[in-house]
Amino acid sequence: MITILLPSGGFDPSECAVPWRAVVRAGYDVQFATPDGSVSAADRRLTDDGFSVLNPVLMTKPNGLAAYAEMISSDAFQSPSSHGEIQLSEGDSLLIPGGHEKGVRTLMESEAAQAVAVDAFTRGLPVGAVCHGVLLLARSIDPATGLSVLHGRRTTALTRRLELSGWWLTRARLGDYYRTYDTTVEEEVVAALASPGDFDAGPTLSRRDSAEHPERGFTVRDGRYLSARWPGDVYKFATEFVQLVAAD
């Protein structure tokens, strides 16, 4: 079983739906979990409302929207558990997408979701996280050590460059829409690591990957943990997450 942790709303559609489609097509069962067991929804600005002239740059691409439409019509998506109800077992895997709309705070700040993440790392289960999903892991403190589950591991996440670029492009019209917290994701994740050198920001020039060109994406794998930076990495991430789960 692959568990996908979601906020009450505001997640990035392609960061969730593209990996979901990959694991379902590979034959794996999936369950979703939200803070209170209510059905979640993606950030509407990424699926419907758009960014006016910036739509070609910032809005979710057609393939990602198609995957999202398929995902939200599934029985599993429409029948989520709550974070607190999730009980992982041997052979399970954990997937944590991101998003920057303020609604994702309900995942980042969920103590129950953090406990699920700690359990997954303690058991050595496959874990995949994208963008702000890595921030949840940075905040997931193992009570046995008092340290983040990412301490001593290599990772990537939404980089400061990517986060602030989106903010500068949209701040005149949308204010702090691209700033989920005052501190950037990269800064908080790096603070949770054993060494700043354990954070890999990837290439300075980031190109969006696609179903046809997954090699354009960037991921970091450390054992059974796989991370990616943003929606532009999701096709590579999805392929490698399936491989990670299959190797378990």
Phi and psi in degrees as a GROMACS rama.xvg file:
@    title "Ramachandran Plot"
@    xaxis  label "Phi"
@    yaxis  label "Psi"
@TYPE xy
-107.253  121.133  ILE-2
-97.9572  128.387  THR-3
-109.303  116.898  ILE-4
-87.3139  128.446  LEU-5
-127.089  157.337  LEU-6
-80.9918  -177.934  PRO-7
-68.1726  -22.4471  SER-8
176.381  165.782  GLY-9
94.25  7.21603  GLY-10
-74.2456  163.417  PHE-11
-78.7843  124.839  ASP-12
-63.9829  -42.6778  PRO-13
-74.006  -31.9843  SER-14
-65.2936  -24.6026  GLU-15
-96.6367  -48.294  CYS-16
-75.7032  -35.044  ALA-17
-66.7292  -48.3945  VAL-18
-63.3618  -37.616  PRO-19
-57.3393  -48.4785  TRP-20
-61.3642  -38.5082  ARG-21
-65.3818  -43.8337  ALA-22
-73.5443  -34.8488  VAL-23
-66.4038  -42.9726  VAL-24
-66.6933  -24.2292  ARG-25
-82.0717  -3.0506  ALA-26
97.2677  12.0885  GLY-27
-92.3689  146.365  TYR-28
-80.3888  146.517  ASP-29
-130.66  140.445  VAL-30
-126.975  146.25  GLN-31
-107.234  152.248  PHE-32
-139.665  133.607  ALA-33
-122.312  171.058  THR-34
-53.2072  -44.8544  PRO-35
-121.194  11.5327  ASP-36
85.541  5.0113  GLY-37
-83.0013  153.956  SER-38
-67.1751  132.31  VAL-39
-90.4173  178.811  SER-40
-154.032  150.399  ALA-41
-74.271  167.572  ALA-42
-58.5017  114.605  ASP-43
-63.0688  -27.127  ARG-44
-65.8744  -28.4203  ARG-45
-85.2557  -18.5466  LEU-46
-108.346  -33.2025  THR-47
-131.411  -50.5941  ASP-48
-76.2474  -37.0349  ASP-49
75.3301  -170.611  GLY-50
-131.912  26.9387  PHE-51
59.7059  -123.679  SER-52
-68.0172  -14.1985  VAL-53
-91.8437  4.5269  LEU-54
-52.0528  -44.9176  ASN-55
-62.0745  -23.8286  PRO-56
-92.4115  -40.8037  VAL-57
-109.812  -24.8696  LEU-58
-77.289  154.801  MET-59
-61.8542  136.774  THR-60
-73.1919  157.633  LYS-61
-53.5416  -39.3  PRO-62
-65.8205  -38.5485  ASN-63
-67.5913  -38.2539  GLY-64
-66.3305  -37.2397  LEU-65
-65.453  -41.4963  ALA-66
-64.1681  -39.0768  ALA-67
-64.5795  -43.5021  TYR-68
-61.1111  -39.5855  ALA-69
-66.634  -41.9663  GLU-70
-65.456  -46.5943  MET-71
-71.327  -15.1101  ILE-72
-88.0291  -4.63317  SER-73
-76.5448  151.311  SER-74
-61.9845  -38.1049  ASP-75
-63.0526  -43.0954  ALA-76
-65.9209  -37.1114  PHE-77
-79.697  -4.3279  GLN-78
-132.793  61.5132  SER-79
-75.2388  157.136  PRO-80
-89.3435  173.304  SER-81
-89.9561  160.163  SER-82
-55.0379  -41.0116  HIS-83
-71.0256  -16.3707  GLY-84
-86.914  -12.1547  GLU-85
-72.5152  125.861  ILE-86
-125.605  108.747  GLN-87
-78.8729  151.195  LEU-88
-130.175  166.175  SER-89
-59.0381  137.306  GLU-90
93.2802  -7.64181  GLY-91
-83.5632  167.587  ASP-92
-139.93  160.598  SER-93
-127.21  133.733  LEU-94
-128.277  129.731  LEU-95
-130.018  100.781  ILE-96
-78.2288  172.767  PRO-97
-118.702  -147.407  GLY-98
140.742  155.299  GLY-99
-118.721  -7.72297  HIS-100
-61.5386  146.975  GLU-101
-56.2522  -23.4573  LYS-102
-60.0345  -23.7161  GLY-103
-69.0412  -12.1609  VAL-104
-59.9094  -27.0027  ARG-105
-69.2331  -16.048  THR-106
-93.4336  -47.6275  LEU-107
-58.678  -32.617  MET-108
-102.329  8.91846  GLU-109
-80.9161  112.207  SER-110
-63.9646  -33.3067  GLU-111
-67.06  -40.4263  ALA-112
-67.1508  -39.5741  ALA-113
-61.6972  -38.3255  GLN-114
-65.7715  -37.2231  ALA-115
-62.4533  -42.2497  VAL-116
-63.2875  -43.3338  ALA-117
-60.909  -43.1617  VAL-118
-61.5525  -41.8605  ASP-119
-62.4968  -43.8323  ALA-120
-70.616  -37.8901  PHE-121
-61.8425  -38.3214  THR-122
-79.9438  -12.1803  ARG-123
73.7373  30.491  GLY-124
-80.1359  155.895  LEU-125
-63.2301  131.235  PRO-126
-131.334  131.474  VAL-127
-125.13  137.346  GLY-128
-142.826  141.868  ALA-129
-125.097  138.762  VAL-130
58.5418  -121.804  CYS-131
-69.2513  -14.6902  HIS-132
-58.9507  -32.5043  GLY-133
-68.2764  -31.0617  VAL-134
-63.0087  -38.3262  LEU-135
-57.7019  -43.0584  LEU-136
-65.7521  -39.2455  LEU-137
-59.8902  -32.4013  ALA-138
-88.9427  -4.20484  ARG-139
-87.2745  105.295  SER-140
-97.2479  123.745  ILE-141
-75.1067  116.59  ASP-142
-62.7063  -21.2525  PRO-143
-72.7715  -24.5802  ALA-144
-119.743  -21.104  THR-145
75.5093  11.7812  GLY-146
-119.987  158.988  LEU-147
-60.5287  150.375  SER-148
-63.4491  -16.8228  VAL-149
-87.747  -8.78139  LEU-150
-63.0238  123.595  HIS-151
90.7645  2.99873  GLY-152
-115.197  158.138  ARG-153
-91.6942  143.972  ARG-154
-157.306  164.324  THR-155
-123.901  178.794  THR-156
-171.894  -177.519  ALA-157
-55.8014  121.157  LEU-158
-81.1708  157.75  THR-159
-58.0238  -40.7185  ARG-160
-61.2164  -46.909  ARG-161
-67.0747  -43.1708  LEU-162
-63.7098  -46.7393  GLU-163
-74.5801  -27.0313  LEU-164
-64.1459  -45.3611  SER-165
-61.5451  -38.9114  GLY-166
-64.9803  -45.7388  TRP-167
-65.3618  -34.3948  TRP-168
-68.7492  -28.3839  LEU-169
-117.24  -6.27455  THR-170
-64.0754  -32.5412  ARG-171
-63.6221  -34.1752  ALA-172
-100.684  -34.2997  ARG-173
-115.633  4.00003  LEU-174
63.2024  -127.42  GLY-175
-93.9698  25.2292  ASP-176
-49.7448  -41.1366  TYR-177
-85.4745  0.91929  TYR-178
-110.994  96.2324  ARG-179
-65.1683  -39.7829  THR-180
-134.156  164.136  TYR-181
-64.4137  -35.8729  ASP-182
-86.3417  136.695  THR-183
-69.7282  157.799  THR-184
-58.1748  -46.5267  VAL-185
-58.273  -44.0285  GLU-186
-62.7393  -42.8862  GLU-187
-71.434  -39.0278  GLU-188
-64.9514  -45.7325  VAL-189
-59.0393  -38.263  VAL-190
-64.013  -22.4381  ALA-191
-89.1798  -8.73397  ALA-192
-87.9556  163.992  LEU-193
-69.5297  -31.0467  ALA-194
-150.153  141.288  SER-195
-55.6767  -28.2288  PRO-196
-68.9915  -10.6698  GLY-197
-80.2098  -6.54316  ASP-198
-96.4199  126.754  PHE-199
-114.727  110.716  ASP-200
-79.2384  -11.6436  ALA-201
78.0322  -168.902  GLY-202
-61.9225  145.04  PRO-203
-62.7503  -42.7597  THR-204
-91.1459  110.51  LEU-205
-97.2184  123.147  SER-206
-108.805  136.608  ARG-207
-65.8626  135.397  ARG-208
-86.3947  -178.244  ASP-209
-158.295  174.329  SER-210
-60.9293  -32.7108  ALA-211
-82.814  -26.2677  GLU-212
-133.574  65.7089  HIS-213
-66.1056  -21.0021  PRO-214
-65.5066  -14.9388  GLU-215
-75.1273  -16.862  ARG-216
-77.5534  170.971  GLY-217
-135.005  133.074  PHE-218
-138.983  163.146  THR-219
-128.841  126.782  VAL-220
-114.916  132.68  ARG-221
-131.381  99.5835  ASP-222
63.503  -121.101  GLY-223
-97.0041  19.964  ARG-224
-116.286  127.888  TYR-225
-125.268  133.032  LEU-226
-133.334  155.858  SER-227
-143.703  167.833  ALA-228
-93.6624  -44.0526  ARG-229
-161.026  178.403  TRP-230
-58.054  -23.2788  PRO-231
-71.7329  -2.18443  GLY-232
-112.063  1.70687  ASP-233
-70.5761  -27.4608  VAL-234
-74.0246  -41.5536  TYR-235
-64.0494  -44.5768  LYS-236
-59.4667  -44.8876  PHE-237
-62.2476  -44.6056  ALA-238
-61.7484  -44.4816  THR-239
-74.9879  -28.5343  GLU-240
-68.4117  -40.108  PHE-241
-60.4984  -42.8643  VAL-242
-63.3528  -39.506  GLN-243
-63.0746  -45.1977  LEU-244
-67.1387  -40.4723  VAL-245
-65.6215  -28.4381  ALA-246
-82.7821  -7.50315  ALA-247
